[in-house]
Amino acid sequence: MPSSDSALPPTVTSLRNQAIARLGAAGITDPEVDADLLIGHVLGQSRGEVQAASILAKPVSKADAAAIDLLLARRSAREPLQHITGRAPFRALALNVGPGVFVPRPETEQVAQFAIDALRSMPDAEPIGVDLGTGSGAIALALATEVPHARIFAVENSAEAYPWTSRNFAEVAAPNATLTFGDLADAFVELNGTVAVVISNPPYIPADAIPRDPEVRLFDPAHALFGGPDGLDVVRSVSATGLRLLRPGGVLVIEHGELQGAAIRDLLAADGWRAPATHRDYTSRDRATTALHP
């Protein structure tokens, strides 16, 4: 008697189709991408390899199928994909992330480009860049690896985030990157007046705002999200520290929310910065403001 379909081993095809439907029902924005990445995480395959295995209906062991099911349950509960896989892509890097550290976002890759371009334009043999509130280390390590002749300094004040930061600095092992634990307000006094570029992605959500996405609301650390009553408390500190660290003509880059550009330009102008300008991200939303040290 022929075997029933239920006795057949699962295939990448069937698991992938089920995963896409399951994640879509859970409200995941791009369930196909997440399904491929979660299946690939278990099978040790790239997204392209998962798609090829799906076309060929490659079999999957029961143990791997069970592991995929567990990961899908976590993602369906809106746990961030990066927490589940333990890795977050950022430009050319793959960073370690998990509970306690802010997961770097694609839009921040564009913000980092402003600092990278500014460092590359400097005439110095070793221009200095500083990342205030580095979190996972994403921006600082991108600067260090993409502008290898620069000297990059980064500071983080969260005891929960810092182990992740330290791990990423150790793994990337950029010889031109220095990490310090401490408050950005008094960081790197030895560099006062010598820095070419200061960049920060500070917490900027107003204290009474409720983030829309469950991944942010339930899993991102509050210390990396909320910036006081108007969301600009840490931005004010970044402005003050930038004035202290940067040399005349040095560049300040601040990431912020899409509705904060005008307020931040006014804040920077009042502090004496020159030419504050707000820039849009790939979704045409205001995402970063730059200014020049007077």
C-alpha positions as CSV (number, residue, x, y, z in Angstrom):
1,M,0.0,0.0,0.0
2,P,1.5,3.4,-0.9
3,S,2.5,5.8,1.9
4,S,0.2,8.6,2.8
5,D,1.3,12.2,2.3
6,S,1.4,12.6,6.1
7,A,4.2,10.0,6.3
8,L,6.4,12.0,3.8
9,P,9.2,14.0,5.3
10,P,8.7,17.8,5.3
11,T,10.3,19.8,2.5
12,V,11.6,23.3,2.3
13,T,8.8,24.0,0.0
14,S,6.0,23.0,2.4
15,L,7.7,24.6,5.4
16,R,8.4,27.8,3.5
17,N,4.8,28.1,2.3
18,Q,3.5,27.4,5.8
19,A,5.9,29.9,7.4
20,I,4.9,32.7,4.9
21,A,1.3,32.2,5.7
22,R,1.9,32.0,9.5
23,L,4.0,35.2,9.6
24,G,1.6,37.0,7.3
25,A,-1.3,36.2,9.6
26,A,0.8,37.6,12.6
27,G,1.1,40.9,10.8
28,I,4.8,40.7,9.8
29,T,5.5,43.3,7.2
30,D,7.4,41.1,4.8
31,P,6.7,37.5,5.8
32,E,8.5,36.0,2.8
33,V,11.8,37.6,3.8
34,D,11.5,36.6,7.4
35,A,10.4,33.0,6.5
36,D,13.5,32.6,4.3
37,L,15.9,34.0,6.9
38,L,14.5,31.9,9.8
39,I,14.5,28.7,7.7
40,G,18.0,29.6,6.6
41,H,19.1,30.2,10.1
42,V,18.2,26.7,11.1
43,L,19.5,25.0,7.9
44,G,22.7,27.1,7.7
45,Q,21.7,28.5,4.4
46,S,21.5,31.9,2.7
47,R,18.2,33.3,1.6
48,G,19.0,32.4,-2.0
49,E,19.9,28.9,-1.0
50,V,16.6,28.5,0.9
51,Q,14.7,29.7,-2.2
52,A,16.6,27.2,-4.4
53,A,15.9,24.4,-2.0
54,S,12.3,25.3,-2.0
55,I,12.1,25.1,-5.8
56,L,13.8,21.6,-5.6
57,A,11.5,20.5,-2.7
58,K,14.5,19.5,-0.7
59,P,13.6,17.4,2.4
60,V,14.0,18.7,5.9
61,S,14.7,16.5,9.0
62,K,12.1,16.4,11.7
63,A,14.5,18.0,14.1
64,D,15.1,20.9,11.8
65,A,11.4,21.3,11.1
66,A,10.7,21.4,14.8
67,A,13.4,24.0,15.3
68,I,11.9,26.1,12.5
69,D,8.5,25.8,14.1
70,L,9.9,27.2,17.4
71,L,11.5,30.2,15.7
72,L,8.3,30.9,13.8
73,A,6.4,30.9,17.0
74,R,8.8,33.5,18.4
75,R,8.6,35.7,15.3
76,S,4.8,35.4,15.2
77,A,4.8,36.8,18.8
78,R,6.7,39.8,17.2
79,E,10.0,39.1,18.8
80,P,12.5,40.9,16.5
81,L,14.0,38.7,13.8
82,Q,17.5,40.0,14.8
83,H,16.9,38.8,18.4
84,I,16.0,35.4,17.1
85,T,19.0,35.0,14.8
86,G,21.3,37.0,17.1
87,R,22.6,39.0,14.2
88,A,21.7,42.3,12.6
89,P,23.1,43.5,9.2
90,F,24.4,47.0,9.1
91,R,26.1,48.2,5.9
92,A,28.9,45.7,5.3
93,L,28.8,44.4,8.9
94,A,26.9,41.6,10.7
95,L,26.5,42.6,14.4
96,N,25.6,40.7,17.5
97,V,22.4,41.9,19.0
98,G,19.8,40.7,21.6
99,P,17.9,41.9,24.6
100,G,19.2,45.1,26.1
101,V,20.6,46.6,22.9
102,F,18.9,48.6,20.2
103,V,18.7,46.8,16.9
104,P,20.3,49.0,14.2
105,R,17.9,50.0,11.4
106,P,18.4,50.3,7.6
107,E,17.7,54.0,7.7
108,T,20.6,54.5,10.1
109,E,22.9,53.2,7.3
110,Q,22.1,56.3,5.3
111,V,22.7,58.5,8.3
112,A,26.1,56.9,8.8
113,Q,26.9,57.8,5.2
114,F,26.9,61.5,6.1
115,A,29.7,60.9,8.7
116,I,31.6,58.6,6.3
117,D,31.5,61.1,3.5
118,A,32.6,63.9,5.9
119,L,35.5,61.9,7.3
120,R,36.6,61.0,3.8
121,S,36.6,64.7,2.7
122,M,38.9,65.8,5.5
123,P,42.5,66.7,4.6
124,D,43.9,65.1,7.8
125,A,46.0,62.0,7.6
126,E,43.9,60.6,10.5
127,P,40.7,62.5,11.0
128,I,38.9,61.8,14.3
129,G,35.2,60.7,14.4
130,V,33.1,60.2,17.5
131,D,29.9,58.2,17.9
132,L,27.9,59.4,21.0
133,G,25.7,56.6,22.4
134,T,26.9,53.9,20.1
135,G,24.5,51.1,21.2
136,S,25.5,48.0,19.3
137,G,28.5,49.8,17.9
138,A,27.0,49.9,14.4
139,I,27.8,53.4,13.4
140,A,31.2,53.5,15.0
141,L,32.3,50.2,13.4
142,A,31.0,51.2,10.0
143,L,33.0,54.4,10.2
144,A,36.1,52.6,11.4
145,T,36.0,49.9,8.7
146,E,34.9,52.1,5.8
147,V,37.3,55.0,6.6
148,P,40.3,53.0,7.8
149,H,42.6,56.0,8.0
150,A,40.3,57.7,10.5
151,R,40.5,57.3,14.3
152,I,37.0,56.4,15.7
153,F,35.9,56.8,19.3
154,A,32.6,55.5,20.7
155,V,30.9,55.8,24.0
156,E,27.9,53.9,25.5
157,N,26.4,54.3,29.0
158,S,24.0,51.4,29.2
159,A,25.1,48.4,31.3
160,E,22.6,46.3,29.4
161,A,23.8,47.3,25.9
162,Y,27.6,47.5,26.6
163,P,28.3,43.8,26.6
164,W,26.9,43.6,23.1
165,T,28.9,46.7,22.1
166,S,32.1,45.2,23.5
167,R,31.5,41.9,21.8
168,N,31.0,43.6,18.4
169,F,34.1,45.7,18.8
170,A,36.1,42.6,19.7
171,E,34.7,40.6,16.8
172,V,35.2,43.4,14.1
173,A,38.6,44.1,15.6
174,A,39.1,47.4,13.8
175,P,42.5,48.7,15.0
176,N,41.4,52.3,14.6
177,A,38.2,52.0,16.9
178,T,38.2,52.8,20.6
179,L,35.2,52.0,22.9
180,T,34.5,53.6,26.3
181,F,31.8,53.0,28.8
182,G,30.4,56.3,30.2
183,D,28.1,59.2,29.7
184,L,28.2,61.1,26.4
185,A,28.0,64.4,28.2
186,D,31.5,64.2,29.6
187,A,33.1,61.7,27.1
188,F,36.5,62.1,25.6
189,V,37.6,65.4,27.2
190,E,41.1,64.7,25.9
191,L,39.8,65.2,22.4
192,N,38.3,68.6,23.0
193,G,38.6,70.8,19.9
194,T,40.2,68.2,17.7
195,V,37.4,66.1,16.3
196,A,36.4,66.3,12.7
197,V,33.0,64.5,12.9
198,V,30.5,63.8,15.7
199,I,27.6,61.5,15.0
200,S,24.8,60.3,17.2
201,N,21.6,58.3,17.0
202,P,20.2,59.3,20.4
203,P,16.9,58.3,22.0
204,Y,14.4,60.7,20.5
205,I,10.9,59.4,21.2
206,P,8.9,61.7,23.5
207,A,8.2,60.2,26.9
208,D,4.5,59.9,26.4
209,A,4.6,58.4,22.9
210,I,3.8,54.8,22.4
211,P,5.8,53.1,19.6
212,R,3.5,51.6,16.9
213,D,5.4,48.4,16.1
214,P,5.4,45.6,18.8
215,E,9.0,44.8,18.0
216,V,9.9,48.3,19.2
217,R,7.3,48.6,22.0
218,L,7.9,45.2,23.6
219,F,11.6,44.5,22.9
220,D,13.7,47.5,22.2
221,P,15.3,48.9,25.5
222,A,13.5,52.0,26.8
223,H,16.9,53.8,27.4
224,A,17.5,53.7,23.6
225,L,14.1,55.0,22.7
226,F,12.8,57.7,25.0
227,G,14.4,61.2,25.1
228,G,12.4,63.1,27.7
229,P,9.2,65.1,27.5
230,D,9.8,66.4,23.9
231,G,12.2,63.6,22.9
232,L,15.1,66.1,22.6
233,D,16.8,65.9,26.0
234,V,19.7,63.7,24.7
235,V,19.8,65.8,21.5
236,R,20.6,68.8,23.7
237,S,23.4,67.0,25.3
238,V,24.7,65.8,22.0
239,S,24.8,69.5,20.8
240,A,26.7,70.6,23.9
241,T,29.2,67.7,23.6
242,G,29.6,68.3,19.9
243,L,30.5,71.9,20.5
244,R,33.1,70.8,23.0
245,L,34.6,68.1,20.9
246,L,34.6,69.4,17.4
247,R,37.1,71.8,15.9
248,P,36.0,74.8,13.9
249,G,34.2,73.6,10.8
250,G,33.7,70.1,12.1
251,V,30.6,68.2,11.2
252,L,27.7,67.2,13.5
253,V,25.3,64.5,12.4
254,I,22.2,63.6,14.4
255,E,19.5,61.0,13.6
256,H,16.0,61.9,14.7
257,G,12.3,61.3,14.2
258,E,10.5,62.4,11.0
259,L,8.7,65.3,12.7
260,Q,11.7,66.7,14.6
261,G,13.8,68.3,11.9
262,A,12.6,71.9,12.5
263,A,12.9,71.7,16.3
264,I,16.4,70.3,16.0
265,R,17.5,72.9,13.5
266,D,16.2,75.6,15.8
267,L,17.9,74.0,18.8
268,L,21.2,73.8,17.0
269,A,21.0,77.4,15.6
270,A,20.3,78.7,19.2
271,D,23.4,76.8,20.4
272,G,25.5,78.6,17.7
273,W,25.9,75.9,15.1
274,R,26.2,77.0,11.5
275,A,24.2,75.8,8.5
276,P,21.8,73.3,10.2
277,A,20.1,71.2,7.5
278,T,17.7,68.3,7.6
279,H,18.0,65.4,5.2
280,R,15.4,62.7,4.2
281,D,15.8,59.0,4.2
282,Y,14.9,56.5,1.5
283,T,11.2,56.7,2.4
284,S,11.3,60.5,1.9
285,R,11.0,61.1,5.7
286,D,13.1,63.6,7.6
287,R,15.8,61.4,9.3
288,A,19.0,63.3,10.0
289,T,20.2,66.9,10.7
290,T,23.7,68.1,10.0
291,A,25.4,71.2,11.2
292,L,28.9,72.8,11.2
293,H,30.9,73.8,14.3
294,P,31.2,77.6,14.4
